């Protein structure tokens, strides 16, 4: 009976890994087929004017320079969380 359990486990896990391998290969193949070609620098220069490229670069720099405020947690955060989870504060 133990041999049957080991056999079923091996067949089941082998089947799962086989299906996962097939799915991963299919996704990789579809990604290769359906992916757009990457534009070269010259093609981008032909598509956008110099002013538009500079505006895009400035927007990226502005976005990257935004800093998030630091959040300070209270010292007794565990007690607060437990009392909040229970539904009463004490």
C-alpha positions in Angstrom: 0.0 0.0 0.0 2.9 2.3 0.7 4.3 1.7 -2.7 1.0 2.9 -4.3 1.2 6.1 -2.3 4.7 6.8 -3.4 3.8 6.0 -7.0 0.8 8.3 -7.0 2.8 11.0 -5.4 5.6 10.7 -8.0 3.1 10.6 -10.9 1.1 13.6 -9.5 4.1 15.7 -8.9 5.6 14.8 -12.2 2.4 15.7 -14.0 2.3 19.1 -12.2 5.9 19.9 -13.1 5.3 18.8 -16.7 2.3 21.0 -17.0 4.2 23.9 -15.4 7.1 23.4 -17.8 4.7 23.4 -20.8 3.0 26.6 -19.6 6.3 28.4 -19.0 7.6 27.4 -22.4 4.3 28.5 -24.0 4.5 31.9 -22.2 8.1 32.3 -23.3 7.3 31.5 -26.9 4.3 33.8 -27.0 6.5 36.6 -25.5 9.1 36.1 -28.2 6.5 36.1 -30.9 4.2 38.9 -29.7 6.8 41.3 -28.3 7.2 44.5 -30.2 10.6 45.3 -31.6 12.6 47.7 -29.5 13.1 51.1 -31.0 16.6 52.3 -31.6 17.7 55.8 -30.5 17.5 57.1 -34.1 14.0 55.9 -34.5 13.0 57.6 -31.3 14.7 60.8 -32.4 12.7 60.7 -35.6 9.4 60.1 -33.7 9.8 62.9 -31.1 11.2 66.4 -31.4 14.1 67.4 -29.2 11.8 69.6 -27.1 9.5 66.6 -26.4 12.4 64.4 -25.5 13.7 67.0 -23.1 10.2 67.5 -21.6 9.9 63.7 -21.0 13.4 63.6 -19.4 12.5 66.6 -17.1 9.2 64.9 -16.1 11.1 61.7 -15.2 13.7 63.6 -13.2 10.9 65.5 -11.4 9.1 62.3 -10.6 12.2 60.6 -9.4 13.1 63.4 -7.0 9.8 63.3 -5.1 10.5 61.9 -1.6 8.0 60.1 0.5 7.6 61.2 4.2 8.9 58.9 6.8 6.2 57.3 8.9 6.9 56.9 12.6 5.3 54.0 14.4 4.4 54.2 18.1 6.5 52.3 20.6 3.5 50.2 21.7 2.3 49.3 18.3 1.7 45.6 19.2 -0.7 46.6 22.0 -2.5 49.0 19.7 -2.8 46.4 17.0 -4.1 43.8 19.3 -6.7 46.1 20.9 -7.8 47.2 17.5 -8.1 43.6 16.3 -10.2 42.7 19.3 -12.4 45.8 18.8 -11.8 47.6 22.0 -9.0 49.9 23.3 -7.9 49.8 26.8 
